[in-house]
Structures are given as C-alpha cells and as structure tokens.
C-alpha cells in the first residue's frame, strides 16, 4: 500500500478501513503507520460512524486503559458534536484564531504570513501544460521569515518542516477537517484554490518524500547534552552526492550530533556563543577515550542502570506515550505531537536488550561500550553514562555513580 503513495506517479489518497484494528494490532504500531501515511500526504478514515478517526478508534479497540468506557464515550460524543458544527477543537492552525462563535477566524498578522508562504512557494503562474517551476524552496522561505524576525506561534524560528506543514494544510481553503468530519466552506479561506493547487503541483515536481532509511542507532542518543542550553543533542544524518570526472556518481553519509537550538547562520558572527555540533565519530571517540581512562575508584562507584531500574524508565516512557495518545485523541494537539513520545518509547525499549545480567557485570559493560556491536554499545552507554555534556570544544562524561 505504501508503495502506491510514493514515486513519480503518486497521488493524494484517502485510506478507508473498517476500524483501526485493520491497520495495526497495537497502538504503537498504529501511531507509527499513521505518521508514515501523513508524511506521504495520505488521510486515513474508518467506516465506523461512531469512530471515523483512526486514532480514536485505536485508543478504544487497541486498548490504552485509564478511562472508563462510559466516560470515554461521553468525551468522544462531545468531540464529534463540536466537530459536526465546525467548532474549534484543540489548537487552531497558524493563521487562524477561535472566534466568539467557536469557529475559525483569520488571525491578524499570521494570516498575511500564510498567504506569503503560499504565493512565494507557488511562484508566478504557468500555463496549464507547462512544468510548475514554482518559487523559492522551503528552506529559503523559512530563512526569509527568520531574517525579518518573524516567528512561529510557539516563538520559535521557522523551519522547512514548519513551512511544509502550512503548505499541506487544507484548512486554509476554508474546509474544516477533524476527527472524521469534513465541512467545506465552514470558515473564511486564506488561500485561493488555484494557488493551493499550484503549490501542491510544485511540491510534486520537487524532491519526493522518501521513507526514512534504517539508520544504526546513535551511541549517545538521549545522553549527550549541550552545555549552553542543556537540550539533548539530536542525531542527524546528511547525505552528499556528486559526479566524478569520469561521469560516475558517488555519495557519502555524514552523521552528526547537533543541538536543536543551533542556528549556524547567526552563530558565524564573532562573539556569538555556539550551541553544540559534533561529528558523530569524533564525539563518540572522545567519550570512549574518557571511559577508557576511568580508574578503579570510579569503577567501584559505578551504579549502572539495568534490570528493574531500566524497566522503570520504559514504564515511564509508556505512560508518557499513553498520555500523549489520549490528549491527541481528545482534540488537544495533532498526530505529529505523538512522534517524540513514540521515539522515546522505542529508544527506551531498544536500550534494555534481550536479557539482563544479574549481578551487574561492570567490566562486561565497559567492554561492550567500546565494541563494534552498536546495539550492545548503546545499551551499555545508557547503563553506564548519566550525561555527556558537550561544548564547542569540550566533552565532559558523567558516569552513573
């Protein structure tokens, strides 16, 4: 099914299933698949008239618990009733605000930014049969907004992902879509259909959305932090492709740890503090070298996180994921708000390994963290390292003691 939504001949599609159990056997798999389909621009609807929204269907059928069926049914019925009237549920899209009647109204300032994004990206009009070349790309538009000091509603700089989310949102055509309810003309549109369609055509002619490649785990994922702001470093993979002199193609992947607060363009200025950014192999090598220098005094103090303690971390990640699913299913937030809790849960489970050794063999963990088996090394790192604090040119390894 996924293959039919990708490639040069892909089209926007609507997936119809009787209920969420036809997509997955558990709620985590369901959320993973819904996120993947949403990245491809595909909607999912259930034929069950009481639960047309796939996430709400999955919350009940795939079992999260924590609510009585009666209370859950009352909440669901109230949500559907509001949605059928086109009233605002949860957060309003950028460019709109909730009016006194509960319907969407254009938000001054934000609505102008939405129009600018569409008109800039769609570019000048082209003949019907000509290639829709469009205007500047997502990153260029985000850079233009940031250079003028314009921020998202959350006060953060614009990114290519945020601009892309604007361009995909059909709410700007005046169509309300929420929890299986679709109402055309429910509020004032911000964008003409012709511009929306042009922008969509431009997207189709540019680099296609690719399924996320399977990458080996980052050894210090969830452990490394920026010394400037304290945020966890994200593992990033960048790929470069080029043509050789003889005409053959070549490519290479580069792996990094980078602070989400980093703004490379602004941090080029002299005197501006720089958030952490490291080549993955350099940072991991620096950490391993410090671990290798640990003496007997530190080794005796080590209190690795394994067994029951790690199980508690997994349980907390499961609780956080469940809370997030309930929140989104109750109209607070969007499906994309589940990506981070799901990733944390997957990482927590991946770190535990298939078996636990009792009692804890510290020397074995110290050997595994330096080994070539990335999965074992990551599990050992999560067990032995409390934090890795990284600066522009410094690395501090804090053991679990």
N, C-alpha and C positions, 0 to 999 in steps of 0.2 A: 504493500500500500504506500509506504513512504516513497519508494522509487518513482511512483507515478506523479508525485508532487514536486519532483526535482528535475533539473535539466532544462534544455532549451525549449522543450515543448510543454513545460509545466504550466498549469493554470490554477487560479484560486479555486478552492474546493470546499465543500461542506460535507463532513463525515457524519452520517446518520447511523446510530446504533440503538438497540432497544434500551440498554442501560449501561452503566459504567463497567459492569462485570464482563461485558463483551470486549473491553479494551485491556483489562488487566485483572489479576487475581488478588492484588493487594494495593493499598492506597499509594505507596511509594512508587510502584511501577506505573500506576495511573498518572500521577503527577509528572513523572519523567516523560511519559509519552505525550501528555497534553502540552508540556513545554516544548517538546520537539515539534509537534504539529503546529503550535502557534508560531514558532520561529520560521516555519515554512509558509506562513500566511493562511493556514487551514483552520477552519472552525469545526467544532465538534458539538453535536446536539443529540439528545436522547429522545426517542419517540414516546417515552413515558410522560403523559401530560402533567403529572404532578411533580416530576423532577426532570425537566428538559435540560438543565445544566449538568454537565458530566461530573463536575467536582462535587456538587450537592448529591448527585446520585451515588458517587463513590463514597462519600462520607457516611451514608447510611448503609449501603449494601456491602461495602468492604470493611466496615467496622472500625471506628475510632474510639467509640465509647465516651464516657464522661458527661453524657446528656441523656435524659430520659427520652424515649421515643415521643411521648406526648409533647414535651417542651420543644423538641427538635421540630416536630410537625407544625407547632404554632409559629415558630420563628420562620420556617420555610414558607408557610402560607402568607404571613405578613410581608415577606420579601416579594413574593410573586404578585401580591395585590398591589404593592407600590410600583413594581416594575411595569405592570399592565397599564398603569396610569402615566408612565414615562417619568415618574418622580426620581430624583437623585438618590442613588444608593451608594454609600461609601464615599470615596474621594471623587471629586469631579475632575474631568480631563483638563489638562493645561489649556487655557484659553476660554474656559467657562467657569461660572460660579453658580451656586444654587440660588434661584430667585425665591421671593416670598411665597410663591405658589408651589414650591418644591421642584420646579422644572429648571432646566439648564438655561442660563443667560450668558451672553458674551461678557467676558471679564475685560475691563479696560486695561490696555497695555499688553496683556497676554494675547488677546485675540489678534492684535496687529503683528505680533511675533509669529503666530501660527500662519497667518496669511503670507508673511515674508518668506517663511521656510518653504511653503508650497510653491510660491511664484518663483523663488530663486532656483529651487531644485528642478522644477518643470522646465525652466528656461523659456526661450521665445517659442512662439507657435511654429509648428512644422506641418507641412502638407500631410494629409491623411495616410498616404502610402510611403512617406519618407521615414527614414530612421529617426526616432525621437532622441536626438543627441542630448537634450537637456542642458541644465546649467551646472554650477559647481557641485562637487560631491558632498557627502555627509560631513566629512571631517572639515572641509573648507567652510561650510556653513556654520558648524559649531565654533570654529576658530573666529569667524567674523562676529558672531554673537558675543563670544567671550572678550574679544578685543574692545568691544563697546561697553563692557561691564554689565552685560545682560546675563541674568542667572535663571536657573530653573526655579520652579515653585519652592523646592526644598532649600534654595540658597546655594546650590552647587553649580560649578561651571557646566556648560553644555558639552555633551559628548556625541560622537557619531551614533551611538546606540539611542540616546535620547531623541535626536533628530529623526532617526529611523522610526521610532515609536510614534512620533507625530504624523509622519507621512502615511503610516499604515492604519491610522485610526479613522474609521468611517463615521464616527460621531460628528466630525466636522462637516459632514454633508447634511446634517440635520436629522440623522437616523439614530434612534436610541436602540441600543442592543445590550441587554444584560440578563443573565440567568435564563436564557431560552426565550426571552421576549424581545421582539423586534418591532419598533414603531417608526415608520417613515414620517418625516415632517413633524416630529414631536417638539422641535425647538428650532431656533434660528440657525441656519447653516453659516459657517465661517468661510467655506470654500465652495466655489462653483464645481459642479460635477466634471466639467470639461478640464479644469486644472487638475483635479484629483486624478482623473483618468490619465492625463498626460504624465503626471508624476509617477503613477503606477507603471506606465509603459516605459519610462526612463529606467526605473528600478529593474525591470525585466531584461533590459539590454545591457545592464552593467553586471559586475561580478556576481555570480549566483551564490545563494546561501548554500553552504556546504555543511554536511553533517559533521559534527565535532569529531575530530580524529581521536583515536585512543592514544593517549599520551602516558608514558610512565609517570608514576606519582613523583611529586616533588618531595625530596627528603625532608625539608624543613617546613613543609606546609603546615600552618596552624601553630608554628613555634617561633619563626622569625618575626621580629617587630622593628619598626622604625624608631630610632632614638629621638627623633624630632617631634613626632606626634603620637607615638605609641600604637599606631594602627598596624595590624598584621600585614605582612608582605604577601602580595599575590604572585603566584607562579604564572609566568607568561611565556608563550612560545611564538616567536616570529619567524616567518619563512621568507627567504630571498631566492629568487630565480633569475637567471641571466643566460645570455647566449655567448658561447665561446667563439673564438675567431674562426674555428672550422665549421661553425653553424650549428653545432650540437648544443643541447640545453643542459643546464646544470642547476642544482638547487641545494640549499642548506638550511637547516633549522637552528635557531638560536634560542636558548632558554634563559630566562631572567627571573629574579625575584625583584619586585618593584612595589613601592608604597603607593596605595591608591591616591594619596594626596599629592603625588608628584606632578608638577607642571614643568616639563623640560624647557618650554619656550621662555617662561618667566624666570626660571632659575639659571639661565645663562648669564644674567646680569651679575656684575661684581658685587659682592657683599650680601647677596641673597642666599639664605640658608637652603640647602638642598635636601630633600627627602630621599630616603634610601633607594638605590637601584644597583643591583649586583648581577653579574653573570652567574648563572646557577652553579656552574662547576667551580668558580672561584670562591663563592661563599661557602659551598659545601666542603671544599678543600680546607678553607680556613677553620671551619668548625671542627672537622675531623682532626686537624693538627692540634687544636687545643685539647680535644678529648684524649688524644694520644699522650699528651703531657700531664694528664691527671696523675697525681701521685697516690700513694697508699692512703694518705689522710683523707683525700676527697672520696676515694673509692669506698672507704669504710663508712662514710657518711651518706652515701647514695641510698635513696629510698625510691626505687623505680616504681612507676605506676603500671601495674599489671593486675591481672586477676580481677578481684571484686572491685577495686578502685576504678579500673578502666571500664568495667561493666557499668558502674555508676555514671561515668561520663557518657556512655552510649545511651543509658536510660534518660539522661537529661536531654541529649540530642533528640531522642524520640519524642519526649514531652514537648520540646520546642517546636518540632515539626508538626505534631498533632495540633498544638495551639494555633500555629500559622494556618493550617488547613481549615480549622473551624472558623478562624477570622475571615479568611477569603470567601469561604462558603456562605458566610453571613453578610457579605457585601462590603467588608472592610478590606480594601486592597484589591490587587489584581493577581492573576495567575503567576506573573513574573516575581511577585513577592515571595513565592514558595521556593525559588531557585536556591537562595542562600541557605535556608534551613535544611533543604534536601541535601545539598552538598556537604554541610556539616555532619549530617547523619551518616552519609556514605563514608566520609573520611573517618569518623569515629569507629564505624564497624570495620573498615579496612585495617585500622591500626591494631586490632586485637589479635589477628592471626587465627589460625585454626585451633591451636592448642596453647595452654598456658603451662609454664613450668613451675612447679612448686617443690621446694622453696625457690625463690628467685635466684637465678644464676647470673650475677652481675658481670662476671668475666665473659660469659657467653654473649650477653647483650652488647658488651663493649666490642667484642669481635664482630658481631652482626652489623653494628652501626658502621663499621669500616669495610664491610663486604660488598660484593658486586650484585647480590640479590637485592634489588631496590625495595621490594615489598618488605623483606625482613629488616633491611636497614631503616626504613621509615618507621616500622613498628618499634624497633629498638630506640630510635631517636625520640619518639613520642614517650617512651618509657623512662628514658634517662635524662632528657633535657627539659627543664622548666621553661626557659626562654632563651632566645638568641637575639640580643639587642644589636642592631646594625646601624652604623653611622656611614657617612660618606667614605671614610677610610678606616673604620674601626669595626671590630666584631667582639662582642662580649658574650661568652657562653655561660649560662647559669644552670648548674646541674640541679636535679631534684634531690634535695637533701632534707 
